[in-house]
Amino acid sequence: MIKPIHKLNNGNGATLCNCCSKIISIGLTDALYCDDKCESKHRAKILMFLKQMDNEVHNNNSNLNK
């Protein structure tokens, strides 16, 4: 599970984007991304990772139980 990135920012607190590290808001929030573009990038990375893992599992017969 992804958690928000919180920084103290001279005592005020700030929430940073998990993708590009831009400040989302002054103060601590539960937001994860600064905009839809960063959220889309993150989703694309997850889908690519899952596809790669699926290919590795299906193409590697050496670890199959016999």
VEXVEXPA-392643 format. One line per 10 residues: number of its first residue (from 1); for each residue x, y, z of C-alpha. Coordinates in steps of 0.5 Angstrom, whole numbers, padded with zeros to 4 digits, always signed. Each point is the difference from the previous one (the first is absolute). Layout:
<nodes>
NUM = X Y Z; ...
</nodes>
This chain:
<nodes>
1 = +0000 +0000 +0000; +0003 +0007 -0002; +0000 +0005 +0006; +0000 +0008 -0001; +0007 +0003 +0000; +0000 +0005 +0006; +0005 +0005 +0001; +0001 +0005 +0006; +0001 +0006 -0004; +0003 +0005 +0005
11 = -0006 -0003 +0005; -0006 +0001 -0004; +0000 -0007 -0004; -0001 -0001 -0007; -0002 -0006 -0004; +0004 -0002 -0006; -0002 -0003 -0007; +0002 -0008 +0000; +0002 +0001 -0007; +0004 +0007 -0001
21 = +0001 +0002 +0007; -0004 +0007 -0001; -0003 +0003 +0006; -0008 -0002 -0001; -0002 +0004 +0006; +0003 +0004 +0006; -0003 -0005 +0006; +0000 -0007 +0001; -0005 -0003 -0005; -0002 -0007 -0002
31 = +0001 +0002 -0008; +0005 -0005 -0003; +0001 +0004 -0007; +0000 +0007 -0002; -0004 -0001 -0007; -0003 -0005 -0004; +0006 +0000 -0004; +0005 -0003 +0005; -0006 -0005 +0003; +0000 -0003 -0008
41 = +0007 +0000 +0000; +0000 -0004 +0007; -0005 -0005 -0003; +0003 -0001 -0006; +0007 -0002 +0004; -0004 -0005 +0004; -0004 -0003 -0006; +0007 -0001 -0004; +0003 -0003 +0007; -0006 -0005 +0000
51 = +0001 -0002 -0007; +0007 -0001 +0001; -0001 -0004 +0006; -0005 -0004 -0004; +0004 -0002 -0006; +0006 -0002 +0005; -0005 -0005 +0003; -0002 -0003 -0006; +0006 +0000 -0004; +0004 -0003 +0006
61 = -0001 -0008 +0000; +0006 -0001 +0005; -0004 +0002 +0006; -0006 -0005 -0001; -0001 -0005 +0005; +0000 -0007 -0003
</nodes>
